[in-house]
């Protein structure tokens, strides 16, 4: 097994810098489009053989150093009893908002093995095939809550913030249920064979630091505390758009902090250098001409040279318009330039 990624997560010396991309399985790949052409996104998420196939595609094509389970952060919200739809061009939609006591009381804290057996089955299938580590994942409670309260994606997060500010007890009751669900879900993934776990806090960056500390961070800390009791797999916390939250994120309890591209990684080393760091190329840098792209990759690797462990990644998910050949250029450049 190629365990370079796991070593870097633990801050151990590696022969080269490991690399994987957020959303590495997805629409930029013709191979993914071919599978997705026959099924809806949710059908894909519910079918272990297909999830296994699309998880493996980018590993086989580009030689990434880690695989990430193909699923979606919103799948456990279905298990909590909510209707979830994906609309072409609009993303996820929850037709029934969670905004009052009745809706919060109706939320189920599910047994993940009973309600999401297809996820555990996918993990089992992948572990038989993979020669690189498998990352499991979840959304962070705050990010998940925004989708439930806003009925999907949002720009100003009016309803979520209104709930936080005007009905904090209701907000906390909802968050406790989402947190418990997420905790059990990640524990089940580790038990099924996930070798690292990433918590995606995609919307953390819309919060003022004081609100992040009060309304988002404690729930992440609680999940990580629960995980530490049952597993020692590395835990990655990615707070997107989180440069101003970095010092607080450092108290989440994770082994690795994921960085978006708005922060210089050298700066991050000076602030949270007791963690391994993951990131943080601007996903749109993949549209640079080859020479400039490679130069950027090399500069990023230089900036991360003093990190306690560096896992090369994008600063957020790869966009569907990305030419696959540009991905190959980055993976090869990371491996070549970082080989010690
Ligand atoms: O390769 C991987 O990274 C693993 C699979 C994965 C998906 N979603 C597949 C997906 C992972 C880790 C996610 C996480 C996810 N899902 C996040 C956190 C990461 C982030 O991007 O901030 C969030 C916020 C979601 C919710 C979500 N899922 C949205 C907002 C959308 C629609 C927007 C979009 O990109 O289309 C999705 C759909 C989705 N999840 C797709 C994929 C491949 C596209 C679905 C399709 O094939 O049409």
Boltz pocket constraint, residues with backbone or C-beta under 6 A from the ligand:
constraints:
  - pocket:
      binder: B
      contacts: [[A, 21], [A, 22], [A, 23], [A, 24], [A, 25], [A, 26], [A, 27], [A, 36], [A, 41], [A, 68], [A, 69], [A, 70], [A, 71], [A, 72], [A, 73], [A, 74], [A, 90], [A, 91], [A, 92], [A, 137], [A, 153], [A, 200], [A, 202], [A, 240], [A, 317]]
      max_distance: 6.0
